[in-house]
Amino acid sequence: MPHHPTHPAYTHSLTKLHGDFVLANGASSAGDAIALGTHTGTHIDALCHYSRDGMLQGGTEVAGLQDWEQWHRAPRRRTMGLMLRRGILLDVARLADRAATDRDSPLDAETGIDAELLARAEEAAGARLEAGDVALIRTGWGRYWNEPRRFINGMKLPG
């Protein structure tokens, strides 16, 4: 499974096989475990995930927060409740300036997605984005999901 190149890869393994533990009635089960980094699949980064010039959002110095115990002594951040939003699919792969025969192909890694292209995609979707909506931007790049090297591509992708 693709993952951010600086984070651990997804792993999956069997931890118990059928027959490792059998009940008196003959029943047994298999078990498995997964492990993954926080940049595997989809997620929302916390404000404390990113720093600039040694400072977290809100002006907290990151220098004293480099281990688990120190991190939990840091000023509390907001927590996020349930998020349920209307999603609008902006299919930029279909609208990008390229040959008509390429409309269902993924965008090139070098393709820039600008405000004009997003506005055209919004119009094509027949819906206006409103405050609180979530824009899902289709680049076609998902086609490469099962090809991790191509999907990650040295972090060169449409955007």
N, CA and C atoms as an extended XYZ file, in Angstrom:
477
Properties=species:S:1:pos:R:3:atomname:S:1:resname:S:1:resid:I:1 pbc="F F F"
N         0.846       -1.175        0.000 N   MET     1
C         0.000        0.000        0.000 CA  MET     1
C         0.893        1.239        0.000 C   MET     1
N         0.601        2.219       -0.828 N   PRO     2
C         1.430        3.420       -0.846 CA  PRO     2
C         1.411        4.146        0.501 C   PRO     2
N         2.515        4.787        0.808 N   HIS     3
C         2.633        5.575        2.034 CA  HIS     3
C         3.638        6.686        1.789 C   HIS     3
N         3.592        7.703        2.633 N   HIS     4
C         4.548        8.799        2.520 CA  HIS     4
C         5.948        8.219        2.695 C   HIS     4
N         6.894        8.589        1.842 N   PRO     5
C         8.208        7.930        1.847 CA  PRO     5
C         8.989        8.051        3.147 C   PRO     5
N         8.692        9.027        3.986 N   THR     6
C         9.437        9.154        5.236 CA  THR     6
C         8.746        8.457        6.406 C   THR     6
N         7.659        7.762        6.140 N   HIS     7
C         6.890        7.078        7.185 CA  HIS     7
C         6.926        5.566        6.983 C   HIS     7
N         6.627        4.809        8.050 N   PRO     8
C         6.661        3.348        7.931 CA  PRO     8
C         5.633        2.827        6.933 C   PRO     8
N         5.968        1.716        6.320 N   ALA     9
C         5.061        1.078        5.365 CA  ALA     9
C         3.970        0.302        6.107 C   ALA     9
N         2.907        0.013        5.409 N   TYR    10
C         1.821       -0.825        5.902 CA  TYR    10
C         2.317       -2.268        5.969 C   TYR    10
N         2.054       -2.940        7.068 N   THR    11
C         2.396       -4.359        7.177 CA  THR    11
C         1.191       -5.125        7.697 C   THR    11
N         1.069       -6.360        7.277 N   HIS    12
C        -0.032       -7.218        7.682 CA  HIS    12
C         0.524       -8.620        7.830 C   HIS    12
N         0.215       -9.280        8.932 N   SER    13
C         0.706      -10.650        9.107 CA  SER    13
C        -0.274      -11.463        9.952 C   SER    13
N        -0.220      -12.780        9.766 N   LEU    14
C        -1.003      -13.684       10.596 CA  LEU    14
C        -0.292      -13.861       11.932 C   LEU    14
N        -1.051      -13.779       13.016 N   THR    15
C        -0.472      -13.966       14.347 CA  THR    15
C        -0.858      -15.315       14.948 C   THR    15
N        -1.973      -15.863       14.525 N   LYS    16
C        -2.444      -17.186       14.962 CA  LYS    16
C        -3.024      -17.906       13.756 C   LYS    16
N        -2.730      -19.177       13.641 N   LEU    17
C        -3.261      -19.986       12.548 CA  LEU    17
C        -4.370      -20.881       13.074 C   LEU    17
N        -5.267      -21.310       12.211 N   HIS    18
C        -6.275      -22.292       12.606 CA  HIS    18
C        -5.549      -23.504       13.173 C   HIS    18
N        -5.988      -23.960       14.307 N   GLY    19
C        -5.375      -25.117       14.941 CA  GLY    19
C        -4.356      -24.753       16.010 C   GLY    19
N        -3.905      -23.499       16.064 N   ASP    20
C        -2.977      -23.098       17.128 CA  ASP    20
C        -3.638      -23.230       18.499 C   ASP    20
N        -4.908      -22.919       18.563 N   PHE    21
C        -5.683      -23.071       19.796 CA  PHE    21
C        -7.039      -23.637       19.396 C   PHE    21
N        -7.362      -24.817       19.871 N   VAL    22
C        -8.601      -25.488       19.494 CA  VAL    22
C        -9.437      -25.717       20.745 C   VAL    22
N       -10.701      -25.272       20.683 N   LEU    23
C       -11.628      -25.481       21.795 CA  LEU    23
C       -12.073      -26.940       21.846 C   LEU    23
N       -12.675      -27.336       22.967 N   ALA    24
C       -13.114      -28.716       23.145 CA  ALA    24
C       -14.087      -29.152       22.047 C   ALA    24
N       -14.877      -28.200       21.507 N   ASN    25
C       -15.841      -28.553       20.458 CA  ASN    25
C       -15.218      -28.560       19.061 C   ASN    25
N       -13.894      -28.374       18.973 N   GLY    26
C       -13.201      -28.419       17.695 CA  GLY    26
C       -13.057      -27.078       16.996 C   GLY    26
N       -13.623      -26.020       17.561 N   ALA    27
C       -13.562      -24.704       16.930 CA  ALA    27
C       -12.194      -24.052       17.134 C   ALA    27
N       -11.733      -23.396       16.107 N   SER    28
C       -10.516      -22.589       16.220 CA  SER    28
C       -10.658      -21.378       15.303 C   SER    28
N        -9.774      -20.444       15.454 N   SER    29
C        -9.818      -19.266       14.590 CA  SER    29
C        -8.407      -18.816       14.270 C   SER    29
N        -8.301      -18.062       13.213 N   ALA    30
C        -7.030      -17.452       12.834 CA  ALA    30
C        -7.072      -15.990       13.277 C   ALA    30
N        -5.912      -15.404       13.484 N   GLY    31
C        -5.841      -13.995       13.866 CA  GLY    31
C        -4.755      -13.300       13.071 C   GLY    31
N        -4.883      -12.000       12.945 N   ASP    32
C        -3.884      -11.245       12.215 CA  ASP    32
C        -3.656       -9.905       12.878 C   ASP    32
N        -2.630       -9.212       12.447 N   ALA    33
C        -2.295       -7.895       12.978 CA  ALA    33
C        -1.878       -6.998       11.820 C   ALA    33
N        -2.161       -5.717       11.977 N   ILE    34
C        -1.706       -4.732       11.003 CA  ILE    34
C        -0.944       -3.638       11.733 C   ILE    34
N        -0.036       -3.021       11.028 N   ALA    35
C         0.679       -1.848       11.540 CA  ALA    35
C         0.844       -0.885       10.371 C   ALA    35
N         0.726        0.407       10.645 N   LEU    36
C         0.861        1.384        9.591 CA  LEU    36
C         1.281        2.723       10.162 C   LEU    36
N         1.955        3.487        9.354 N   GLY    37
C         2.317        4.839        9.737 CA  GLY    37
C         1.114        5.756        9.608 C   GLY    37
N         1.205        6.928       10.197 N   THR    38
C         0.075        7.853       10.196 CA  THR    38
C        -0.176        8.517        8.848 C   THR    38
N         0.714        8.314        7.888 N   HIS    39
C         0.490        8.859        6.549 CA  HIS    39
C         0.162        7.749        5.559 C   HIS    39
N        -0.558        6.747        6.008 N   THR    40
C        -1.018        5.665        5.161 CA  THR    40
C        -2.528        5.826        5.030 C   THR    40
N        -3.022        5.853        3.814 N   GLY    41
C        -4.454        6.058        3.625 CA  GLY    41
C        -4.800        7.526        3.831 C   GLY    41
N        -5.995        7.785        4.294 N   THR    42
C        -6.422        9.163        4.501 CA  THR    42
C        -6.380        9.506        5.975 C   THR    42
N        -6.155       10.750        6.255 N   HIS    43
C        -6.099       11.230        7.629 CA  HIS    43
C        -6.181       12.749        7.624 C   HIS    43
N        -6.346       13.308        8.799 N   ILE    44
C        -6.297       14.759        8.965 CA  ILE    44
C        -5.141       15.031        9.922 C   ILE    44
N        -4.179       15.821        9.471 N   ASP    45
C        -3.045       16.147       10.329 CA  ASP    45
C        -3.482       17.056       11.469 C   ASP    45
N        -2.915       16.824       12.645 N   ALA    46
C        -3.110       17.710       13.780 CA  ALA    46
C        -2.260       18.957       13.567 C   ALA    46
N        -2.647       20.069       14.187 N   LEU    47
C        -1.874       21.292       14.056 CA  LEU    47
C        -0.450       21.113       14.575 C   LEU    47
N        -0.251       20.173       15.503 N   CYS    48
C         1.068       19.949       16.079 CA  CYS    48
C         1.935       19.034       15.212 C   CYS    48
N         1.447       18.597       14.080 N   HIS    49
C         2.202       17.704       13.200 CA  HIS    49
C         3.303       18.444       12.443 C   HIS    49
N         3.110       19.701       12.173 N   TYR    50
C         4.008       20.466       11.308 CA  TYR    50
C         4.585       21.635       12.099 C   TYR    50
N         5.861       21.892       11.890 N   SER    51
C         6.480       23.067       12.517 CA  SER    51
C         7.204       23.883       11.453 C   SER    51
N         7.427       25.137       11.790 N   ARG    52
C         8.198       26.015       10.899 CA  ARG    52
C         9.093       26.884       11.763 C   ARG    52
N        10.344       26.913       11.417 N   ASP    53
C        11.337       27.676       12.175 CA  ASP    53
C        11.299       27.309       13.653 C   ASP    53
N        11.093       26.016       13.928 N   GLY    54
C        11.109       25.538       15.306 CA  GLY    54
C         9.877       25.845       16.123 C   GLY    54
N         8.817       26.315       15.468 N   MET    55
C         7.599       26.682       16.190 CA  MET    55
C         6.395       25.913       15.644 C   MET    55
N         5.546       25.468       16.577 N   LEU    56
C         4.276       24.873       16.195 CA  LEU    56
C         3.255       25.978       15.995 C   LEU    56
N         2.114       25.632       15.408 N   GLN    57
C         1.020       26.580       15.269 CA  GLN    57
C         0.684       27.112       16.658 C   GLN    57
N         0.457       28.383       16.777 N   GLY    58
C         0.128       28.983       18.064 CA  GLY    58
C         1.339       29.478       18.832 C   GLY    58
N         2.566       29.265       18.298 N   GLY    59
C         3.753       29.820       18.922 CA  GLY    59
C         4.451       28.940       19.937 C   GLY    59
N         4.120       27.671       20.031 N   THR    60
C         4.794       26.769       20.960 CA  THR    60
C         6.095       26.278       20.347 C   THR    60
N         7.202       26.387       21.110 N   GLU    61
C         8.490       25.894       20.616 CA  GLU    61
C         8.472       24.376       20.583 C   GLU    61
N         8.926       23.797       19.492 N   VAL    62
C         8.929       22.354       19.324 CA  VAL    62
C        10.105       21.700       20.051 C   VAL    62
N        11.155       22.456       20.360 N   ALA    63
C        12.378       21.894       20.933 CA  ALA    63
C        12.131       21.069       22.188 C   ALA    63
N        11.226       21.479       23.042 N   GLY    64
C        10.971       20.744       24.285 CA  GLY    64
C         9.918       19.665       24.166 C   GLY    64
N         9.503       19.356       22.955 N   LEU    65
C         8.409       18.402       22.764 CA  LEU    65
C         8.836       17.219       21.898 C   LEU    65
N        10.047       16.751       22.066 N   GLN    66
C        10.557       15.732       21.169 CA  GLN    66
C        10.454       14.311       21.718 C   GLN    66
N         9.792       14.106       22.852 N   ASP    67
C         9.521       12.743       23.299 CA  ASP    67
C         8.091       12.666       23.826 C   ASP    67
N         7.621       11.466       24.001 N   TRP    68
C         6.217       11.224       24.335 CA  TRP    68
C         5.799       11.921       25.632 C   TRP    68
N         6.628       11.847       26.660 N   GLU    69
C         6.283       12.457       27.945 CA  GLU    69
C         6.192       13.978       27.824 C   GLU    69
N         7.152       14.584       27.160 N   GLN    70
C         7.119       16.031       26.969 CA  GLN    70
C         5.923       16.446       26.124 C   GLN    70
N         5.620       15.658       25.122 N   TRP    71
C         4.508       15.973       24.224 CA  TRP    71
C         3.196       16.090       25.000 C   TRP    71
N         3.004       15.200       25.950 N   HIS    72
C         1.750       15.221       26.713 CA  HIS    72
C         1.705       16.326       27.748 C   HIS    72
N         2.825       16.982       28.024 N   ARG    73
C         2.830       18.143       28.904 CA  ARG    73
C         2.604       19.431       28.123 C   ARG    73
N         2.583       19.324       26.805 N   ALA    74
C         2.405       20.504       25.952 CA  ALA    74
C         1.011       21.080       26.152 C   ALA    74
N         0.856       22.376       25.839 N   PRO    75
C        -0.486       22.963       25.928 CA  PRO    75
C        -1.468       22.149       25.090 C   PRO    75
N        -2.627       21.902       25.626 N   ARG    76
C        -3.642       21.084       24.944 CA  ARG    76
C        -4.110       21.736       23.673 C   ARG    76
N        -4.250       20.943       22.654 N   ARG    77
C        -4.777       21.407       21.376 CA  ARG    77
C        -6.273       21.111       21.339 C   ARG    77
N        -6.942       21.727       20.437 N   ARG    78
C        -8.358       21.424       20.238 CA  ARG    78
C        -8.515       19.991       19.769 C   ARG    78
N        -9.570       19.363       20.174 N   THR    79
C        -9.882       18.057       19.620 CA  THR    79
C       -10.969       18.261       18.571 C   THR    79
N       -11.087       17.306       17.710 N   MET    80
C       -12.023       17.423       16.611 CA  MET    80
C       -13.117       16.393       16.783 C   MET    80
N       -14.331       16.832       16.721 N   GLY    81
C       -15.458       15.924       16.834 CA  GLY    81
C       -15.783       15.271       15.502 C   GLY    81
N       -16.911       14.607       15.470 N   LEU    82
C       -17.388       13.954       14.262 CA  LEU    82
C       -17.471       14.959       13.122 C   LEU    82
N       -17.020       14.550       11.949 N   MET    83
C       -17.084       15.422       10.788 CA  MET    83
C       -17.920       14.733        9.717 C   MET    83
N       -19.031       15.315        9.404 N   LEU    84
C       -19.896       14.819        8.351 CA  LEU    84
C       -20.182       15.995        7.438 C   LEU    84
N       -19.760       15.901        6.198 N   ARG    85
C       -19.862       17.025        5.272 CA  ARG    85
C       -20.366       16.561        3.912 C   ARG    85
N       -20.915       17.490        3.172 N   ARG    86
C       -21.275       17.241        1.789 CA  ARG    86
C       -19.988       17.241        0.981 C   ARG    86
N       -19.847       16.273        0.097 N   GLY    87
C       -18.671       16.198       -0.763 CA  GLY    87
C       -19.035       16.507       -2.201 C   GLY    87
N       -18.194       17.272       -2.853 N   ILE    88
C       -18.378       17.609       -4.261 CA  ILE    88
C       -17.174       17.063       -5.021 C   ILE    88
N       -17.417       16.199       -6.015 N   LEU    89
C       -16.341       15.649       -6.828 CA  LEU    89
C       -15.979       16.632       -7.936 C   LEU    89
N       -14.736       17.088       -7.917 N   LEU    90
C       -14.214       17.963       -8.964 CA  LEU    90
C       -13.289       17.109       -9.832 C   LEU    90
N       -13.803       16.707      -10.978 N   ASP    91
C       -13.099       15.776      -11.854 CA  ASP    91
C       -12.171       16.536      -12.790 C   ASP    91
N       -11.030       16.981      -12.266 N   VAL    92
C       -10.103       17.775      -13.070 CA  VAL    92
C        -9.421       16.944      -14.151 C   VAL    92
N        -9.328       15.639      -13.952 N   ALA    93
C        -8.712       14.779      -14.974 CA  ALA    93
C        -9.491       14.853      -16.283 C   ALA    93
N       -10.793       15.001      -16.220 N   ARG    94
C       -11.612       15.086      -17.439 CA  ARG    94
C       -11.541       16.441      -18.106 C   ARG    94
N       -11.185       17.464      -17.338 N   LEU    95
C       -11.242       18.822      -17.873 CA  LEU    95
C        -9.893       19.408      -18.252 C   LEU    95
N        -8.821       18.785      -17.827 N   ALA    96
C        -7.492       19.334      -18.110 CA  ALA    96
C        -7.274       19.443      -19.609 C   ALA    96
N        -6.517       20.432      -20.015 N   ASP    97
C        -6.240       20.657      -21.433 CA  ASP    97
C        -5.325       19.577      -21.977 C   ASP    97
N        -5.924       18.604      -22.659 N   ARG    98
C        -5.177       17.529      -23.309 CA  ARG    98
C        -6.083       16.858      -24.320 C   ARG    98
N        -5.579       15.936      -25.056 N   ALA    99
C        -6.346       15.290      -26.125 CA  ALA    99
C        -7.594       14.607      -25.570 C   ALA    99
N        -8.674       14.639      -26.332 N   ALA   100
C        -9.946       14.032      -25.909 CA  ALA   100
C        -9.780       12.553      -25.590 C   ALA   100
N        -8.852       11.881      -26.268 N   THR   101
C        -8.649       10.452      -26.016 CA  THR   101
C        -7.984       10.191      -24.657 C   THR   101
N        -7.439       11.240      -24.030 N   ASP   102
C        -6.755       11.091      -22.736 CA  ASP   102
C        -7.636       11.459      -21.548 C   ASP   102
N        -8.899       11.785      -21.763 N   ARG   103
C        -9.763       12.309      -20.698 CA  ARG   103
C        -9.901       11.379      -19.494 C   ARG   103
N        -9.831       10.073      -19.708 N   ASP   104
C        -9.952        9.145      -18.587 CA  ASP   104
C        -8.601        8.682      -18.056 C   ASP   104
N        -7.515        9.214      -18.621 N   SER   105
C        -6.178        8.866      -18.158 CA  SER   105
C        -5.796        9.761      -16.983 C   SER   105
N        -4.912        9.293      -16.116 N   PRO   106
C        -4.432       10.147      -15.027 CA  PRO   106
C        -3.699       11.369      -15.580 C   PRO   106
N        -3.760       12.458      -14.836 N   LEU   107
C        -2.999       13.639      -15.205 CA  LEU   107
C        -1.511       13.343      -15.105 C   LEU   107
N        -0.704       14.055      -15.870 N   ASP   108
C         0.745       13.935      -15.760 CA  ASP   108
C         1.183       14.446      -14.394 C   ASP   108
N         2.301       13.917      -13.918 N   ALA   109
C         2.831       14.318      -12.615 CA  ALA   109
C         3.121       15.811      -12.551 C   ALA   109
N         3.409       16.431      -13.677 N   GLU   110
C         3.775       17.850      -13.714 CA  GLU   110
C         2.569       18.783      -13.817 C   GLU   110
N         1.358       18.231      -13.920 N   THR   111
C         0.174       19.053      -14.136 CA  THR   111
C        -0.152       19.886      -12.910 C   THR   111
N        -0.266       21.182      -13.114 N   GLY   112
C        -0.692       22.084      -12.050 CA  GLY   112
C        -2.207       22.211      -12.051 C   GLY   112
N        -2.790       22.230      -10.873 N   ILE   113
C        -4.242       22.404      -10.744 CA  ILE   113
C        -4.457       23.794      -10.167 C   ILE   113
N        -4.994       24.699      -10.983 N   ASP   114
C        -5.150       26.087      -10.552 CA  ASP   114
C        -6.621       26.418      -10.305 C   ASP   114
N        -6.864       27.638       -9.874 N   ALA   115
C        -8.220       28.082       -9.536 CA  ALA   115
C        -9.159       27.990      -10.734 C   ALA   115
N        -8.652       28.309      -11.927 N   GLU   116
C        -9.489       28.244      -13.127 CA  GLU   116
C        -9.958       26.815      -13.398 C   GLU   116
N        -9.049       25.854      -13.302 N   LEU   117
C        -9.406       24.454      -13.535 CA  LEU   117
C       -10.401       23.970      -12.479 C   LEU   117
N       -10.205       24.359      -11.233 N   LEU   118
C       -11.143       23.977      -10.174 CA  LEU   118
C       -12.520       24.597      -10.412 C   LEU   118
N       -12.573       25.847      -10.867 N   ALA   119
C       -13.855       26.502      -11.153 CA  ALA   119
C       -14.577       25.788      -12.293 C   ALA   119
N       -13.823       25.397      -13.326 N   ARG   120
C       -14.431       24.648      -14.438 CA  ARG   120
C       -14.969       23.302      -13.965 C   ARG   120
N       -14.234       22.641      -13.085 N   ALA   121
C       -14.666       21.343      -12.566 CA  ALA   121
C       -15.907       21.499      -11.689 C   ALA   121
N       -15.965       22.571      -10.930 N   GLU   122
C       -17.145       22.842      -10.097 CA  GLU   122
C       -18.374       23.060      -10.983 C   GLU   122
N       -18.212       23.820      -12.047 N   GLU   123
C       -19.309       24.058      -12.982 CA  GLU   123
C       -19.759       22.752      -13.628 C   GLU   123
N       -18.807       21.925      -14.035 N   ALA   124
C       -19.131       20.634      -14.656 CA  ALA   124
C       -19.843       19.709      -13.679 C   ALA   124
N       -19.540       19.830      -12.384 N   ALA   125
C       -20.189       18.994      -11.371 CA  ALA   125
C       -21.630       19.420      -11.137 C   ALA   125
N       -21.969       20.648      -11.544 N   GLY   126
C       -23.333       21.141      -11.369 CA  GLY   126
C       -23.654       21.460       -9.922 C   GLY   126
N       -22.656       21.772       -9.139 N   ALA   127
C       -22.882       22.115       -7.734 CA  ALA   127
C       -21.878       23.187       -7.320 C   ALA   127
N       -22.308       24.099       -6.486 N   ARG   128
C       -21.417       25.144       -5.970 CA  ARG   128
C       -20.881       24.709       -4.611 C   ARG   128
N       -19.574       24.845       -4.437 N   LEU   129
C       -18.979       24.586       -3.130 CA  LEU   129
C       -19.434       25.673       -2.164 C   LEU   129
N       -19.827       25.257       -0.975 N   GLU   130
C       -20.254       26.190        0.065 CA  GLU   130
C       -19.382       25.971        1.290 C   GLU   130
N       -19.417       26.938        2.199 N   ALA   131
C       -18.645       26.817        3.439 CA  ALA   131
C       -18.984       25.493        4.116 C   ALA   131
N       -17.963       24.747        4.505 N   GLY   132
C       -18.159       23.463        5.172 CA  GLY   132
C       -18.141       22.270        4.240 C   GLY   132
N       -18.253       22.494        2.927 N   ASP   133
C       -18.196       21.388        1.967 CA  ASP   133
C       -16.777       20.835        1.878 C   ASP   133
N       -16.669       19.613        1.384 N   VAL   134
C       -15.376       18.982        1.140 CA  VAL   134
C       -15.248       18.785       -0.366 C   VAL   134
N       -14.153       19.284       -0.934 N   ALA   135
C       -13.889       19.112       -2.360 CA  ALA   135
C       -13.030       17.867       -2.541 C   ALA   135
N       -13.516       16.923       -3.329 N   LEU   136
C       -12.764       15.727       -3.694 CA  LEU   136
C       -12.245       15.960       -5.105 C   LEU   136
N       -10.928       16.016       -5.250 N   ILE   137
C       -10.337       16.380       -6.531 CA  ILE   137
C        -9.793       15.124       -7.203 C   ILE   137
N       -10.417       14.752       -8.318 N   ARG   138
C        -9.999       13.559       -9.057 CA  ARG   138
C        -8.933       13.924      -10.079 C   ARG   138
N        -7.754       13.367       -9.894 N   THR   139
C        -6.646       13.562      -10.831 CA  THR   139
C        -6.421       12.321      -11.685 C   THR   139
N        -7.070       11.224      -11.331 N   GLY   140
C        -6.849        9.956      -12.011 CA  GLY   140
C        -5.659        9.197      -11.431 C   GLY   140
N        -4.925        9.839      -10.519 N   TRP   141
C        -3.714        9.254       -9.961 CA  TRP   141
C        -4.015        7.996       -9.155 C   TRP   141
N        -5.232        7.838       -8.670 N   GLY   142
C        -5.624        6.639       -7.919 CA  GLY   142
C        -5.448        5.358       -8.722 C   GLY   142
N        -5.397        5.483      -10.031 N   ARG   143
C        -5.174        4.327      -10.894 CA  ARG   143
C        -3.855        3.631      -10.545 C   ARG   143
N        -2.926        4.378       -9.979 N   TYR   144
C        -1.606        3.830       -9.654 CA  TYR   144
C        -1.508        3.300       -8.222 C   TYR   144
N        -2.617        3.230       -7.494 N   TRP   145
C        -2.611        2.824       -6.082 CA  TRP   145
C        -1.878        1.504       -5.855 C   TRP   145
N        -2.083        0.547       -6.731 N   ASN   146
C        -1.446       -0.761       -6.565 CA  ASN   146
C        -0.026       -0.814       -7.125 C   ASN   146
N         0.491        0.326       -7.534 N   GLU   147
C         1.881        0.444       -7.990 CA  GLU   147
C         2.557        1.491       -7.104 C   GLU   147
N         2.931        1.132       -5.861 N   PRO   148
C         3.402        2.133       -4.897 CA  PRO   148
C         4.510        3.048       -5.391 C   PRO   148
N         5.502        2.525       -6.104 N   ARG   149
C         6.590        3.391       -6.585 CA  ARG   149
C         6.063        4.454       -7.551 C   ARG   149
N         5.157        4.052       -8.411 N   ARG   150
C         4.593        4.999       -9.374 CA  ARG   150
C         3.649        5.979       -8.668 C   ARG   150
N         2.862        5.484       -7.702 N   PHE   151
C         1.906        6.322       -6.980 CA  PHE   151
C         2.634        7.401       -6.175 C   PHE   151
N         3.657        7.008       -5.411 N   ILE   152
C         4.410        7.973       -4.610 CA  ILE   152
C         5.300        8.833       -5.502 C   ILE   152
N         5.980        8.226       -6.475 N   ASN   153
C         6.702        8.936       -7.537 CA  ASN   153
C         7.619       10.040       -7.014 C   ASN   153
N         8.323        9.767       -5.930 N   GLY   154
C         9.219       10.802       -5.408 CA  GLY   154
C         8.494       12.060       -4.996 C   GLY   154
N         7.222       11.935       -4.668 N   MET   155
C         6.346       13.036       -4.280 CA  MET   155
C         6.084       14.015       -5.422 C   MET   155
N         6.235       13.540       -6.668 N   LYS   156
C         5.863       14.340       -7.831 CA  LYS   156
C         4.535       13.806       -8.334 C   LYS   156
N         3.498       14.619       -8.231 N   LEU   157
C         2.176       14.222       -8.665 CA  LEU   157
C         1.368       15.461       -8.973 C   LEU   157
N         0.242       15.295       -9.672 N   PRO   158
C        -0.549       16.469      -10.032 CA  PRO   158
C        -1.000       17.235       -8.785 C   PRO   158
N        -1.067       18.523       -8.904 N   GLY   159
C        -1.531       19.301       -7.756 CA  GLY   159
C        -1.300       20.779       -7.934 C   GLY   159
